[in-house]
Amino acid sequence: MAVSLVDFFRVAWLVMRKDVRIESRSREVLYTTSFFAASCVLVFSFAFVRAGRPVDGAEAGIVWVALAYAGQLALGRAFERELHQDALRGLLLAPVERAAIFVGKLLGIMLLMVLVEAVVIFFVSLFFSTAFFEYPVLFVGLLASGTIGFAVVGTLFAAMLTRAKSRAVLLPVLLYPVTVPVLIAGVNGTLSLIQADPNLDLARFWLALVTFFDVVFLTLALWTFEPLMTE
Amino acid sequence: MTGMSRRTQTLLIIVGAVMFAVAPLLIALAPNEATMGLVAKIVYFHVPVWFMMFLAVFICGIASGVYLFKGLPEADRLAVSAAELAVLFGFMGLTTGPLWARVSWGVWWPWDVRTTLALILEMNFVAYLLLRKYGGPGAEKLAAGVALFGMFNVPFVYVSVNVWRTLHPETTVVPTLPAAMAGPFWWCVVAYLTLFLVMLGGRRRLEDQRAKLDELRFAYEEE
C-alpha cells in the first residue's frame, strides 16, 4: 500500500512536470491568461468605480470573478494542448493509475492559477488600494481552498470534454453551476476580511465550507475520472 | 430495472386526472392564509412542483451514478428522463415563485435560499441536457458525471446561499400549515407525484423504444 501510494504521487509528479516543462517553453497559457485576468480587473474597474472610489466591497467580487474567468480559459487551453496528435490518449494508455494522471493535471492547473492569482491580487490592490493581507493566513487559506475546489471540478470537466464536441462553450456552461458554492464562499469570505469591521468567524466558516467542498469533490473526481475517461 | 407496466401507467393516469380535477375545489374550500390571503394559495401548486424537481434531481443523480459505474444503458435512459423532468418542474417552480414573491415581498426575485438553489439546480440540469444534445457521441457518459456532481452539490449550494443571505434582511418564511390547509396541500403533492410518475414512465418508454429501434437498425445493417 505504502509503495503504491509512492507510485501514485510519482506518476502525478511526472505528469505535472511534463505540463510545467511544456508550458515553460512557450509560456503561452501563463502570459495570455494573466493578461486576460488583468484586463478583467480593468473592465470591472470601469463598472465599479464611482468618483474615483470603488463601490463598497466590489474588490472581493472582482478578484474571484477574474480568477474564475481566467481559470476557465487556462483549463480550456491546457487540455486543448493534449489533443495535438492524440497526446491525451497516449497518456491514458500508460499503465498507471488513471487517478494519478488526474492529480498530475490538477497540480499543473493549480500552479498556473496561483501565478494568475498573484497578478490579479497585485492589480486589484493597486487599482483599489485594498489591503488583502491584513489577515494573511485566512486570506491565503481562502484563496488556496477556493483554487483547489475550482480546479478539481474544472480539471475533471475539461478533461472529459476533450472527448466532446463544442467543448469551448460547454466548459463554462457545466463549470459555473457546480462551482457556485466556491464562488459564493470566496467572495463573501474575502469580503468579511477586507470590510471596515472584519468578521473573522464568518471568514473561518467560509474557509471550512470550501475545504469541505474540496474534500467531497476531490473524492468524487478521483472516483469518476476513470469511468469518465473510458470510451 | 424494468419499466412501469402499461396497466400501472393507465391506473396512474386515471388517479392523477381525478386528483387534479378535484384539487381546485379543495384549494378553493381551504381557508385563506391570515396575512397573505388569496395569494398564499399558490403554495398548493408551487411547493409540490418544487418537491417533484428535487425528486427528479435525485433520481437523475443516482441513475447517473449507476450508469457511470455499472454501464447499464437502462440507468442512462432513466437519468435523461428524470433530467428533463427536473428542468420542466424547475421551470414551473421558477415561474410561480417570482409571482408569489412580487405580491408578498414586493420584488420578483427575493434571492431567498430555496429560489436560488432551484435556479442553480435548473442551470445544472439545463447544462446536462445541453451537453447531451451538443456534446456529440459519447456525451451521455460525460453528462452522467455532471448529474452526479449536481446532486452532490445540493447541500453546498443550500448552505452557502443560506449563510450568504442571512447577511441581508430576512424574508418572511411560509408559515407552517394549519390542518385545514395541510389536507389540500398533501392532496396536491400526491397529484403531482402521480403526474411525475406518469411522465417519467412515458418518457422512459420512449427512450427504451428508441434504443430498441437503434438495435434493430444495427442488426438490419449488419445482415
Chai-1 contact restraints between the chains, C-beta under 6 A:
chainA,res_idxA,chainB,res_idxB,connection_type,confidence,min_distance_angstrom,max_distance_angstrom,comment,restraint_id
A,M160,B,L142,contact,1.0,0.0,6.0,A-B,restraint_1
A,R163,B,G138,contact,1.0,0.0,6.0,A-B,restraint_2
A,A164,B,G135,contact,1.0,0.0,6.0,A-B,restraint_3
A,A164,B,G136,contact,1.0,0.0,6.0,A-B,restraint_4
A,A164,B,A139,contact,1.0,0.0,6.0,A-B,restraint_5
A,A164,B,L142,contact,1.0,0.0,6.0,A-B,restraint_6
A,K165,B,G136,contact,1.0,0.0,6.0,A-B,restraint_7
A,S166,B,Y134,contact,1.0,0.0,6.0,A-B,restraint_8
A,L170,B,L131,contact,1.0,0.0,6.0,A-B,restraint_9
A,V173,B,A127,contact,1.0,0.0,6.0,A-B,restraint_10
A,V173,B,L130,contact,1.0,0.0,6.0,A-B,restraint_11
A,L174,B,A127,contact,1.0,0.0,6.0,A-B,restraint_12
A,L174,B,V146,contact,1.0,0.0,6.0,A-B,restraint_13
A,P177,B,I120,contact,1.0,0.0,6.0,A-B,restraint_14
A,P177,B,M123,contact,1.0,0.0,6.0,A-B,restraint_15
A,P177,B,N124,contact,1.0,0.0,6.0,A-B,restraint_16
A,P177,B,A127,contact,1.0,0.0,6.0,A-B,restraint_17
A,V178,B,F149,contact,1.0,0.0,6.0,A-B,restraint_18
A,V178,B,N153,contact,1.0,0.0,6.0,A-B,restraint_19
A,V180,B,I120,contact,1.0,0.0,6.0,A-B,restraint_20
A,V180,B,V157,contact,1.0,0.0,6.0,A-B,restraint_21
A,P181,B,F156,contact,1.0,0.0,6.0,A-B,restraint_22
A,P181,B,V157,contact,1.0,0.0,6.0,A-B,restraint_23
A,P181,B,S160,contact,1.0,0.0,6.0,A-B,restraint_24
A,I184,B,S160,contact,1.0,0.0,6.0,A-B,restraint_25
A,I184,B,W164,contact,1.0,0.0,6.0,A-B,restraint_26
A,A185,B,S160,contact,1.0,0.0,6.0,A-B,restraint_27
A,N188,B,W164,contact,1.0,0.0,6.0,A-B,restraint_28
A,F213,B,F156,contact,1.0,0.0,6.0,A-B,restraint_29
A,T224,B,G145,contact,1.0,0.0,6.0,A-B,restraint_30
A,P227,B,L68,contact,1.0,0.0,6.0,A-B,restraint_31
A,L228,B,G145,contact,1.0,0.0,6.0,A-B,restraint_32
